[in-house]
Amino acid sequence: MKKITILLLLTALAALSQSNKSADPGGQAVRAAEQAWADATTKGDEAALKRVLADDLTYTHSNAEIDTKRVFIDNLKTKTRTYHKVDYGKIDVRVFGRAAILEATAHFDVTTRGQRSVAHLRIIHVWVNSGGNWQLAAHQSTRIQ
């Protein structure tokens, strides 16, 4: 009886794990929010960024600079930092209820303080669902050699 209970428990856990990874409807919404972030960032669209960025955003650039939501938007407005392109490679999304982790590779074409550079990055974005809308709460990127 104990073996059957353990087998049933393991089967249930495997099914839950698989359902979290497959055909996740939230994953498409997170991907759409990610694209909305990239579009708003490259266009410098302040109104869209105010919607897609969480108020308590922590945005850690690949050079270790950290921006808040206000600083990120202000840097775009003042042209301290201009994103010309964000081109994604592989994107993986895992949704955990009202939170999601997006991992991706991407090429960022950015001008920072007058210096233009193209970087191949590995990024991790943490998304939170607030009132039915996915918002970017954290960004972390590292350069790929």
Phi, psi and omega in degrees: 000319181297320179294321179294318179298315179296317179298317178295319178297314179296321178296316179296317179297319178296319179294318177297316180298315181294320181293331178289333184265338188250145173041046182280114183298327178294332180299323179291322178293323178292318177300319178295319178296321177299316179293323177297320177298312181298317180296313181295323181292315181288334178270348185066034184277095185300316182298316180293320179295323178298329179281320189271341179262134177292148181301328182258032180307138167240113184245104181259113180286166180293344176266009177080002173292144181240128177247147165271177177302311182299315181295317180302311181293316180299320179297326176288317181296321183271000182065019171299324176222128178235123176266116180274322181207147167228108180248118184274146168261239180285137177232130174237137179233133172236126182254134180232079182068245182265013177230153179214148175244125176248125176243136183205162165251148182201154171258123178252127174253110191223142168251122179239118180050044176086354180255115179271138177210154173244127182235138173266116189239154167254123182240150171234124175244133174256121181250143176234142179266113181241112180062031179089359179244134177279130179233142178284119181258332180208142177231134174221130179226151175220145181288142174260128182284000000 
